[in-house]
Amino acid sequence: MYCVQCGVKLSDGEERCPLCATRVYHPDIIHWEGEESLFPKDKRPKAKRRSFGLQALLTAAVLLPLLIVLLCDLQINKAVTWSGFVIGALLLGYVSLILPSWFKKPHPIIFTPCSFGATGLYLWYINFVTDGDWFLSFALPITFGIGAIMTAVVTLLSCLKRGKFFVFGGAFIALGAFMLLIEFLMILTFSSIHFVGWSLYPLICLALVGGVLIFLGCNRPARESM
């Protein structure tokens, strides 16, 4: 048993803490009326109420420049041209950074794929406006692949109480292997780019880091010495 005030370990027969003189409290012991209360009568803990003032302020900070650039673009060009890029970037930042704060317990398993989905939509808009042909063969698979890896990581971290070294180690190895796919998609999409093998360098580095993490997860003495 420990003191509720200073944390000193108490013997079974102690009635008050020898360090701070706080009365010993045990949840299984019934206290009679008239005994000294654990909390002062006028200073009991109060439940905290959530305030959405900061979220509302941040939302206004996003909406204000959004409206300004839209009105300027419509006034100058009579159409939505360059303002679409600014609006898309602002909305992407809002979905990724500000929207989760509106929820009491924002679940990363939900908001992580939502962030990557918003990123994919923004890249599709850029591809559509610029008449590009790189979205389906390059941007979409890369966004989907990295989003799948990150979603798997946050899902495993949320569900598993142990094995974080294995989760991060596997994520590093998966990202390293994904570099090979990125270089292949670059060659496939942009015909002017030739294979140079740059993806092998991040693959080796990430695989080494992932292997070290998995080794530490398997070897407890090495993990504790680290």
C-alpha positions, 0 to 999 in steps of 0.5 A: 500500500502506498500514500495517496499524497506522496507515494511512499510505501506504507506498512500494513499497520500505518494509520498515517504517512510517516513522511507527509502525515496524510491519513492512510486510505484504502478503497476496500476499507469502509470509513465511518461518518465523521472521519476525516474526508480524503478530499476537502469539502470545498475542493472536490475534483470537478469533471472537465468540460470540453471547449470547442473555442480553439477548434472554431477559431482554427476553422475560421482561420481556414475559412477566411483565406479560403473565401478571400482567394476564391473571391479574388480569383473570381474577381480577376479571372471570372472563374476558379483557376489558381484559387482551386489549388489554394482551396484544396491545400487548405481543405487537405490541411483542415481534414488532416490536422483540425477535423480530428480535434472536434472529436473527444477521442479521434480514432486514428484508424478512421482519420488516417485513411481519411487523410490519405483519401483527401490527399488522393482527391487533391492530387486528382484535382491537380491532375484534372485541372492541368490535363495530366496523365500521371494520377492513375499510374503514379499518384493514386497507387503511391497514395494508396500504398503509403496510406495502407501501410500507415493505416496498418501501423496505427491499427496494430498499435491501437489493437496490440499491447505488445510487439511495437518493435515488430510493428515498426520494424515491419513498417520500415521494411515495407516502406523500403520495398515500396521504394522499388515500386515508386521507381517502377511507377516513375519509369512507367509514367514518365517515359523520359526517366530511366532506371538508375537504381536509386530505390535500392539505397532507401530499401537497404537503409530501411530494411536494416533499421527494420531488421534491428527493430525486429531483432530488439523485439525478439531479444529482450536483453539487447532491448533492455541494454539499448 
